[in-house]
Amino acid sequence: MVPRQPAAETRAEIRAVAGELFAQRGFEQTSLREIAERLGITKAALYYHFPSKNELMSSLVQPLVDELRALAEAVEATAQDGAVSRDPRPTVLAYYDICVRHRQVLRGLIRDVHAIRELDILPVIVHWRERVDAVLVGSDDPADRVRAVVALGGLQDTVAVFDDDELARVREAAIEAAMRALLPG
């Protein structure tokens, strides 16, 4: 008899396979049956761990949201002395690294905009991104905020668009482009 795998490991495997399929095909185009088949488990076993596809997607997005929140709170805490606006590079690097860690989720969301609307994910992600944006430029002026949106949005898109092997080669170029977008004048 094969010993049963702990539930936490099964959940992690389900999340890994779902993340891969959502990134490749999109949320709507991936069925729970396909995820279960890829894992070699029954659909009922998958439902035991994730009662719905929306809950599965939410479990994939939540770590991204948590890291964005933590970054925003850390950046806001250090903004009191103006350190972030004098040297935004650590924040830019941290944001890039968050995007890399959550690359599959970003790709899945980009591939399936309907999923973003259906799960009401976008407002939460945008909320934390806007808080980071505001600290990076030190202003609420929309013209200034555009610089942060372009910088961080460009990093996010770079991570979603480039292949794994290309990411290592374009990392510094992406960071430098973001820095140029952030610096006024």
BELGIDA-V280984 format. One record per residue. N is the residue number from 0. RES is the residue in one letter. OMEGA is omega in whole degrees, -180 to 180 (* if undefined). NEAR is the number of other C-alpha atoms within 12 Angstrom. D_CENTER is the distance of its C-alpha to the mean C-alpha in Angstrom with 2 decimals. Layout:
[[N	RES	OMEGA	NEAR	D_CENTER] [N	RES	OMEGA	NEAR	D_CENTER]]
This chain:
[[0	M	180	3	39.73] [1	V	179	4	36.12] [2	P	179	5	34.58] [3	R	178	9	31.76] [4	Q	177	12	28.32] [5	P	-177	11	26.93] [6	A	-179	15	24.76] [7	A	179	13	21.82] [8	E	179	13	21.98] [9	T	178	23	22.31] [10	R	180	29	19.30] [11	A	178	21	17.23] [12	E	178	25	18.80] [13	I	180	39	18.16] [14	R	-179	35	14.44] [15	A	-180	25	14.47] [16	V	179	31	16.64] [17	A	178	42	14.95] [18	G	179	34	11.53] [19	E	-179	28	13.70] [20	L	178	32	15.71] [21	F	180	38	13.16] [22	A	-179	30	11.61] [23	Q	-168	24	15.30] [24	R	-176	22	16.88] [25	G	-177	27	14.77] [26	F	-176	39	14.87] [27	E	-176	26	18.38] [28	Q	-180	22	19.87] [29	T	-180	29	19.12] [30	S	175	24	21.63] [31	L	177	35	21.84] [32	R	179	24	25.04] [33	E	178	24	23.40] [34	I	-180	33	21.00] [35	A	180	30	24.09] [36	E	-180	19	26.19] [37	R	-180	22	23.86] [38	L	-177	23	23.97] [39	G	177	17	27.68] [40	I	177	22	27.62] [41	T	176	18	28.95] [42	K	178	23	27.06] [43	A	178	17	28.73] [44	A	177	22	27.26] [45	L	179	33	23.74] [46	Y	177	22	24.59] [47	Y	-178	19	25.87] [48	H	-180	27	22.45] [49	F	-175	28	20.45] [50	P	178	18	22.88] [51	S	178	20	20.89] [52	K	177	33	18.23] [53	N	178	27	16.55] [54	E	177	26	16.61] [55	L	179	34	15.16] [56	M	178	42	12.17] [57	S	179	30	11.85] [58	S	177	27	12.12] [59	L	-177	38	9.16] [60	V	-174	36	6.91] [61	Q	178	24	8.97] [62	P	175	23	8.04] [63	L	179	33	4.61] [64	V	-180	29	7.21] [65	D	180	22	9.77] [66	E	176	26	8.60] [67	L	178	34	8.20] [68	R	-180	25	11.54] [69	A	178	22	13.06] [70	L	-180	33	12.45] [71	A	-179	32	13.92] [72	E	179	23	16.73] [73	A	-180	23	17.54] [74	V	178	36	17.68] [75	E	180	28	19.80] [76	A	-180	17	22.02] [77	T	-178	22	22.80] [78	A	-177	27	23.26] [79	Q	-179	15	26.64] [80	D	178	14	28.34] [81	G	-176	18	26.70] [82	A	-177	21	25.28] [83	V	-178	27	21.86] [84	S	176	29	23.56] [85	R	180	21	26.02] [86	D	-178	22	23.53] [87	P	-175	34	19.94] [88	R	179	28	19.24] [89	P	178	22	18.03] [90	T	179	39	15.42] [91	V	178	43	14.41] [92	L	180	27	14.34] [93	A	179	25	12.32] [94	Y	178	41	9.58] [95	Y	-179	38	9.89] [96	D	175	28	9.88] [97	I	180	31	6.70] [98	C	179	35	5.13] [99	V	-180	29	7.84] [100	R	-176	24	7.44] [101	H	-176	30	4.36] [102	R	-180	35	6.08] [103	Q	-180	38	7.75] [104	V	180	43	5.55] [105	L	178	42	4.84] [106	R	179	35	8.50] [107	G	180	32	9.58] [108	L	179	39	8.73] [109	I	-179	26	10.43] [110	R	-173	24	13.18] [111	D	-178	25	13.97] [112	V	178	21	14.01] [113	H	179	18	16.49] [114	A	179	30	14.15] [115	I	-179	28	12.18] [116	R	-176	17	15.68] [117	E	-177	19	17.10] [118	L	180	27	14.71] [119	D	-178	18	14.62] [120	I	-172	28	10.86] [121	L	-180	25	10.87] [122	P	-179	15	13.34] [123	V	179	22	11.56] [124	I	-179	26	8.39] [125	V	179	23	11.14] [126	H	-178	19	13.34] [127	W	177	28	11.52] [128	R	-179	39	10.75] [129	E	178	34	14.45] [130	R	176	31	15.66] [131	V	179	42	14.32] [132	D	-176	41	15.73] [133	A	-179	33	19.02] [134	V	-178	39	19.57] [135	L	-179	44	18.89] [136	V	177	39	21.69] [137	G	-176	33	23.71] [138	S	173	23	24.67] [139	D	180	18	24.20] [140	D	-178	14	25.97] [141	P	179	15	24.00] [142	A	177	17	25.28] [143	D	-178	23	23.87] [144	R	178	28	20.48] [145	V	-180	26	20.20] [146	R	180	32	20.09] [147	A	179	40	16.94] [148	V	179	30	15.26] [149	V	-178	30	16.47] [150	A	-176	36	15.54] [151	L	177	44	11.88] [152	G	177	32	11.47] [153	G	177	31	13.35] [154	L	-180	38	11.29] [155	Q	-180	38	8.10] [156	D	178	25	10.65] [157	T	-179	33	12.34] [158	V	-178	35	9.72] [159	A	-173	30	9.38] [160	V	-174	26	13.18] [161	F	177	22	14.82] [162	D	-179	18	15.87] [163	D	-177	17	15.51] [164	D	179	11	18.97] [165	E	-177	16	18.52] [166	L	-180	26	15.48] [167	A	-178	18	17.90] [168	R	-176	15	20.44] [169	V	-175	20	18.50] [170	R	-176	27	16.60] [171	E	178	20	19.51] [172	A	179	19	20.17] [173	A	179	33	16.69] [174	I	180	34	17.08] [175	E	177	22	20.62] [176	A	177	25	19.82] [177	A	179	35	17.40] [178	M	179	32	20.24] [179	R	178	21	22.79] [180	A	-177	29	20.95] [181	L	-174	37	20.83] [182	L	-178	24	24.44] [183	P	173	19	26.93] [184	G	*	7	29.88]]
